[in-house]
Amino acid sequence: MKLQEHKATLSFSNGAPSVELPIYSGTVGPDVIDIRKLYAQTGMFTYDPGFLSTASCQSSITYIDGDKGELLYRGYPIEQLATQCDYLETCYLLLYGELPNAAQKANFTERVTKHTMVHEQMQFFLRGFRRDAHPMAVLTGLVGAMSAFYHDSTDINNPEHREIAAIRLIAKMPTLVAMAYKYGIGQPYIYPRNDLSYAGNFLRMMFATPCEEYHVNPVLERAMDRIFTLHADHEQNASTSTVRLCGSSGTNPFAAIAAGVACLWGPAHGGANEACLNMLEEIQAMGGVAKIGEFIAKVKDKSSGVRLMGFGHRVYKNYDPRAKLMQETCNEVLSELGLENDPLFALAKKLEQIALEDDYFVQRKLYPNVDFYSGIVQRAIGIPVSLFTGIFALARTVGWIAQLNEMLADPEYKIGRPRQLYIGAARRDVLPIAQR
Ligand code: CMC
């Protein structure tokens, strides 16, 4: 980051001395005012719940221009990565900063591939869960449990351990997600096949059975790979910030990533694709396209507590570029599977069109986000709704690790410890129970 010559001056109307604060610029995006010494200089904190104006770190991984609707991984536009690279190339880019050449790609793919199997004992750990447990509950547990299975890669301060943990997590997440699914439906686990692509192997672990051969459909394989690429990283969102905060205490990488999985589960974040599909099904059950107006009216009525899921974003105040790519994939998958007339897809398209023309959404700059179409694609592939967020977690794992490793390598990194504006009772004394 570059220190600017000009400074920000904070002055107070009560006559307290003003304070000069340094300003830094990044490569692109808003400058930041450095307030680290503010408390020492003024005895005051800043107040910013939800981090609306706070940069929590410096990062060189992902950049979002919310007004333009632009998403860059290490400077490369998501549109180019999604159409010209595969997910493992994207993982390499996020982890190491550059796209791999052919030899680097082959080497990285081999390293990931060699780690796809999980410790056999993890099956028994998984068996402790109820069969109807939500896959995100299972995944939070399984990822956290990896720290108990892979002791040789838990030292977060050891770069070699961090590297092995990164490869293990990327390699094993598809296996764990598929195991969680198979367990839930009572089918045997399918071991990974390392001659398949990352996405192809995942589809096989999900949908093959020991009874017959499974052939990976290249259209679905490409769609899966794109879902992974589009979800790979998204700068300092809630789950990534959770991973950074959790990792800042020096905990092991598996524990930090498990914290990310837990955070992602929420419906305002990764759980939105599940919530979006449930919403579409609910409108369909109400009467479909004819009922969109009624549903939109409910969304606009703040007292209803209903939101249009898959719409709106903290950073994008324009069309989410991932949503466009996902819509393209949606068309491809539905046409491959002969589902062009899928009523939910038709409903989603109509809902999007109506919302984009509605003043409520226009004024608030609410556009479709990636989750608006990803649920329809996944449903068409045969993935159950409850597993959508698990697949998001699988894809985002690389982003979490890249961000965690970046933080640990940053000489300015400290344990994360926000301050607060305390509004509770001032000091008081405990009364004997009879007097309370
Ligand atoms: N439907 C209806 N109204 C909305 C919506 C929505 N989906 N999103 C925001 N608004 C309204 C909100 O009520 C508020 O209106 P007003 O100014 O009248 O009070 C205004 O828009 C600003 O909303 P906000 O809650 O202050 O915005 P935020 O930046 O805190 O929230 C969000 C961002 C993603 C949580 C929110 O847009 C939302 O709940 N969307 C639905 C859930 C969703 O699709 N999440 C996926 C995000 S993308 C995947 C990921 O990164 O995890």
Residues whose N, C-alpha, C, O or C-beta is under 5 A from the ligand:
A	BS01	CMC	P267 A268 H269 G270 A272 V299 V306 R307 L308 M309 G310 F311 G312 H313 R314 R364 N369
